[in-house]
Amino acid sequence: LRPAKTIPPAAAPVSVGDLFRGATGLFRQDGPDIIADGIRNHFGSESVFLVSSGKTALLLILKGLHAIRPRRKVLIPAYTCYSVPSAIRRAGLEIVLCDVDPETLDFNYAQLERLADDGTLCVVSTHLFGIPSDVERARRICEAKGIYLVEDAAQAMGVPHRGRFLGTFGDTGFFSLGRGKNITCGNGGIILTSSAEISASIMSRLHELRPEPLAVMIRGMAEAALTKVFLNPFLYWLPRGLPFLGIGETTFAPAFPTFRLGRFGAGVLRSWKERLEAHNGYRAKNGRHYAEALGLRDGLSIHCRPTPYLRFPVYAKTPEAKIEACDRLGSLGVSPMYPDSVNRIKDLRRYFGESRYPGAEWIAGRLMTLPTHAILSAGDLDRICAVITAYCETNAPKEPAICRKS
Ligand SMILES: Cc1ncc(COP(=O)(O)O)c(C=O)c1O
């Protein structure tokens, strides 16, 4: 434990006012419904459901879709959050991996086309860091084969795309309200759909969910208050240095708790719209700054768009350079993302045998992220830009083109 200014890799700050609204929300039974109505209107989605996390949202979606169409395969990117395979296993369905293109952080579409078949229930199209994936292309592949398109917009709440919002292009989609997402209420997830059939099916699974137990609500309140205090860069070294807190860890754990979103969380979300616009504004501005200052604008397509990056992705020159950069520059918020591709998660390896996902494995070895949140000062941004160039590719790396061919 070394007390030193430490910038969190991702942060969705909550104010004292938000915590106060959370506490007063405890006395309002209609709090979650009011938030769901506001989200429905803003995103133009017919149905909105609020649950305890993004993975609970995905679990309910999968169960809801499977009840309508009893297919078993769920096609996901081979590089994604471990919560996604956790929810699929929890739903008792089969994980099918599609390789990821390092230039776009999106599917290898030639492979997606080959993998999608009449046993596929859905394709989960993921907007990693808020970068829009090619949902139109995924939809064309899905429609031809009677496959549902699910949008994983866990990291993309409030991101506009072609006159709509990400999360509303698929048959159904979800956002995460976890710590470090676009906005947070501690833990939470939002399901969106405009299909009456899918909505009815998800609704009947939602009725099976318990309301948030009191102990979980109290723990959520304590965590929200502590997060408010310890996101301060002059205090963040403390939770970051305590390994048992597992800050920033991503684990494959299908036995996660599932509830409906509680009243405290709904109270914290009362100012969701203003917070979302303000914080996504900071993220877009800081992302633009990195792209320009690091000379990335003419390189990979992930750097060529105005996106409210939840974290700004860069590739290290080598896997060794990534480890060194994250180690030396961790106090500047430079951080690895998921530790490995999904096929190499210990508990899942047996399902994928010798199958290789070269794009996803390349990404896992090189991807690191720079912070974009509102807590960053202009001086922090300059310091990060000054030191990161020694470790990262500032021109389009050669390898991604090779990865894409497979
Ligand atoms: C891409 C992606 N999908 C799904 C999830 C799951 O969300 P949650 O952590 O709220 O369960 C996350 C969040 O970590 C995520 O980043």
The ligand as an ORCA input file, in Angstrom:
! r2SCAN-3c Opt
* xyz 0 1
  C     -19.633     -5.523    -22.163
  C     -20.312     -5.837    -20.857
  N     -21.356     -6.691    -20.865
  C     -22.005     -6.997    -19.719
  C     -21.633     -6.463    -18.499
  C     -22.356     -6.885    -17.251
  O     -22.840     -5.817    -16.508
  P     -22.874     -5.886    -14.901
  O     -21.481     -5.712    -14.405
  O     -23.773     -4.752    -14.518
  O     -23.442     -7.200    -14.545
  C     -20.570     -5.561    -18.468
  C     -20.146     -4.940    -17.195
  O     -19.181     -5.234    -16.578
  C     -19.877     -5.243    -19.671
  O     -18.851     -4.411    -19.661
*
